[in-house]
Amino acid sequence: MKHVRVTASVDPDRAPAFFDRLANAPAVDEARVLDWNLTAEDAMLLFEVAGDPAPLVDSASALSGVDRVEISGDRTIDDDRAVGGASAGDGDRAGAGEGETQVLVHVQRSSVPIFSCLASALASGGLIVRTPLVFRDGEIHARIVGDPAPLQEAFERQGDDVSVRVDEVASRPTDAERSPGERLSDRQREALAVATELGYYETPREATHEDVAAELGCSAQTAGDHLRKAEAKLVADATDAFGPDF
C-alpha cells in the first residue's frame, strides 16, 4: 500500500472563476475541502475557509458553474438572493474575516477540474482520496492511499489545463498524516498526562518539573525534556493543521 502526496495546479489563464476565488483570492489564506458528494455532472462540496469568505460568497451568483452557496450561520446565496433577508453585500456576513467559516457549495464539476479528475480516478478503483484537500496559493494539495496510477491517468486525460506533481510516495503514513497523539512517544504522552493531572498547565501553575519528575521517577531535567518535546509536536500540529509538509 502506498501513501502519496500530490499537488495539482490549474493554468491561471484557463482556471474557472470558482477555482480562482478559492485558490488565489488574497483574502482567503486557505480553503479546505472537508467532505464532498459527486454526481455525474455536479458536486456538493463542504469547505472550511480560513480568512474572509467574501470573495467566494458575495460573488457566488456571478460565478459560472456555481449553483448555490450556503454559509454557516444564517444565509444562503442562490441567484443573488439571500435567506433571512440578508443580501450579498451586507456587512453582517456570518464569519466574514473571523478566522474560519464553513461553506457548502453546489457546483458543476467542470468548475473545479480537480474534482473531475478525482471522480474519474475513484471510479477506476484502487485508491482512496483523504480529506482535507487544501486550496492554497493557486494549488490544490491532496493525499491518497493506494495505487496512484488511476489519478495520474485522469490528470493526463484532462489535458494541459491541470498539471500534477507527486511530492512524496511512502509505504507508511507520514508524520503529517498521523494524529498529534500518535506522534508522541509513550513517555511524552505519560509526561503530559501526569503534568495535566498535577495542574502543571493550570493558571497559575500548580506543579513544577520536580513534581512531574517525582511521579515519573526521573530527574526534573528529563521530565522537562519530555514535556518540551511533546509540546513542540503539538504546537507544530496546531499551527499547521495539515502537518509541516502539507
C-alpha positions in Angstrom: 0.0 0.0 0.0 1.3 3.4 -1.0 0.7 6.8 0.7 1.1 9.6 -1.8 1.1 13.4 -1.5 0.3 15.2 -4.7 0.0 18.9 -5.7 -2.2 20.0 -8.6 -2.3 23.3 -10.3 -4.6 24.8 -12.9 -3.4 27.0 -15.8 -4.2 30.5 -14.4 -5.2 31.7 -17.9 -7.8 29.0 -18.1 -8.8 28.5 -14.5 -12.6 28.5 -13.8 -13.6 31.6 -11.7 -14.7 29.4 -8.8 -11.3 27.8 -8.5 -9.7 31.2 -8.8 -11.7 32.5 -5.9 -10.7 29.6 -3.7 -7.0 29.3 -4.6 -5.9 32.8 -5.4 -8.1 35.3 -3.6 -5.8 37.5 -1.3 -8.4 37.4 1.5 -8.5 33.6 1.6 -5.5 32.2 3.3 -6.6 28.6 2.7 -9.7 26.7 1.7 -10.1 23.1 2.8 -12.5 20.5 1.4 -13.8 18.6 4.4 -16.2 16.4 2.5 -17.9 16.1 -0.8 -20.6 14.3 -2.8 -20.1 13.9 -6.5 -22.7 13.0 -9.2 -22.1 12.7 -13.0 -22.4 16.4 -13.5 -22.5 18.1 -10.2 -20.6 18.3 -6.9 -21.6 19.3 -3.4 -18.5 20.5 -1.5 -18.1 21.3 2.2 -15.3 23.8 2.6 -13.7 25.4 5.6 -12.4 28.8 4.6 -9.6 30.3 6.6 -9.8 34.1 6.1 -12.6 36.2 4.7 -15.2 34.1 2.7 -16.5 37.2 0.9 -14.6 36.6 -2.4 -16.5 33.4 -2.8 -19.8 34.1 -1.1 -20.5 37.6 -2.4 -19.7 36.7 -6.0 -21.4 33.3 -6.0 -24.3 34.2 -8.2 -22.0 35.6 -10.8 -19.6 32.6 -11.0 -20.2 30.3 -13.9 -21.0 26.8 -12.8 -21.9 27.7 -9.2 -25.5 26.9 -8.4 -25.7 27.6 -4.7 -23.6 28.6 -1.7 -24.7 28.1 1.9 -22.6 29.7 4.6 -22.5 28.6 8.2 -24.8 31.0 10.0 -27.9 32.4 8.7 -27.8 32.9 4.9 -27.8 31.2 1.6 -26.6 32.7 -1.7 -28.7 31.5 -4.6 -29.3 33.5 -7.8 -28.2 36.7 -5.9 -30.9 36.2 -3.2 -30.2 35.5 0.4 -32.2 33.6 3.0 -33.2 35.5 6.1 -33.4 38.9 4.5 -29.6 39.4 4.2 -28.2 40.5 0.8 -24.9 39.5 -0.7 -23.4 42.9 0.1 -24.4 43.0 3.8 -21.6 43.7 6.3 -23.0 41.3 8.9 -21.9 38.2 6.9 -21.6 35.2 9.1 -17.9 34.5 9.7 -16.6 37.2 7.4 -13.0 38.0 8.4 -13.4 35.9 11.5 -10.9 33.1 11.2 -12.6 30.0 9.7 -16.0 29.6 8.2 -17.7 26.5 6.8 -19.2 26.9 3.3 -21.3 24.4 1.4 -21.1 24.8 -2.3 -23.3 23.3 -5.0 -21.3 23.5 -8.2 -20.9 21.9 -11.6 -17.9 19.6 -11.7 -16.5 21.4 -14.7 -15.9 24.5 -12.4 -13.5 22.6 -10.3 -11.5 20.4 -12.8 -9.6 18.7 -10.0 -12.8 17.0 -8.9 -13.4 15.6 -12.4 -10.0 14.0 -12.2 -10.6 12.7 -8.7 -14.1 11.3 -9.6 -12.6 9.5 -12.7 -9.8 8.1 -10.6 -12.1 6.9 -7.8 -14.3 5.2 -10.4 -11.3 3.3 -11.7 -10.8 1.9 -8.2 -7.6 1.1 -6.3 -7.3 4.3 -4.3 -8.8 6.4 -1.6 -8.6 10.2 -1.5 -8.1 11.5 2.0 -9.6 14.7 3.4 -8.9 17.5 3.7 -8.0 18.7 0.2 -6.3 22.0 0.5 -6.6 25.0 -1.8 -3.7 27.3 -1.2 -1.5 29.7 -3.2 -3.0 28.7 -6.6 -2.6 25.0 -5.9 -4.5 22.0 -4.6 -2.8 19.6 -2.2 -4.1 16.1 -1.7 -3.2 12.8 -0.1 -4.2 9.5 -1.5 -3.8 5.9 -0.3 -3.4 3.1 -2.9 -2.2 3.0 -6.5 -1.6 6.5 -7.8 -1.8 5.3 -11.5 -5.5 6.0 -12.0 -5.1 9.5 -10.7 -2.2 10.2 -12.9 -4.1 8.9 -15.9 -7.1 11.0 -15.0 -5.0 14.2 -14.9 -3.4 13.3 -18.3 -6.9 12.9 -19.8 -7.8 16.3 -18.5 -5.2 17.9 -20.8 -3.0 20.9 -20.2 -5.5 22.7 -18.0 -4.4 20.7 -15.0 -0.9 19.7 -14.1 0.1 17.4 -11.1 3.3 16.6 -9.4 3.9 13.8 -6.9 5.5 15.2 -3.8 6.1 12.1 -1.9 5.5 8.3 -2.1 5.8 6.3 1.2 5.0 2.8 2.3 3.5 4.0 5.5 1.7 7.2 6.7 4.0 10.2 7.1 4.1 12.3 10.3 1.8 14.8 8.5 -0.9 12.1 8.3 -0.7 10.9 11.8 -2.7 12.5 14.6 -0.9 14.6 17.2 -1.4 11.9 19.8 0.2 9.2 17.6 3.3 11.3 17.0 4.1 11.4 20.8 6.3 8.8 22.3 4.8 6.7 25.2 7.0 8.6 27.7 6.0 12.0 26.3 2.3 11.1 26.5 2.8 9.9 30.0 4.6 13.1 31.0 1.7 15.2 29.6 -0.9 13.2 31.4 0.9 13.5 34.7 1.6 17.2 34.2 -2.1 17.8 33.4 -3.3 15.8 36.4 -0.9 17.7 38.8 -2.1 21.1 37.5 1.2 22.0 35.6 -0.9 23.6 32.9 -3.3 25.5 35.2 -3.1 29.2 35.6 -1.5 29.9 38.0 0.7 26.8 37.6 0.1 24.3 40.4 3.0 22.0 39.8 6.7 22.1 38.7 9.0 20.0 36.7 10.2 18.5 40.0 6.6 17.4 40.8 6.2 15.8 37.4 9.6 14.1 37.7 8.6 12.6 41.1 5.6 10.9 39.6 7.5 9.8 36.5 10.5 8.5 38.5 13.1 10.6 36.7 15.1 13.8 37.0 13.5 17.2 36.8 15.6 17.9 33.6 14.3 14.7 32.0 10.7 15.5 32.8 11.2 19.0 31.4 12.7 17.5 28.2 9.7 15.1 27.8 7.3 18.0 28.2 9.1 20.4 25.9 9.4 17.8 23.1 5.7 16.8 23.4 4.6 20.4 23.4 6.7 21.2 20.4 5.0 18.4 18.4 1.5 19.6 19.5 2.3 23.3 18.7 3.6 22.3 15.2 0.3 20.5 14.6 -1.8 23.4 15.9 -0.1 26.0 13.7 -0.4 23.8 10.6 -3.4 21.6 10.7 -2.0 19.6 7.7 1.4 18.8 9.1 4.7 20.6 8.4 5.0 19.1 4.9 1.5 19.8 3.6 
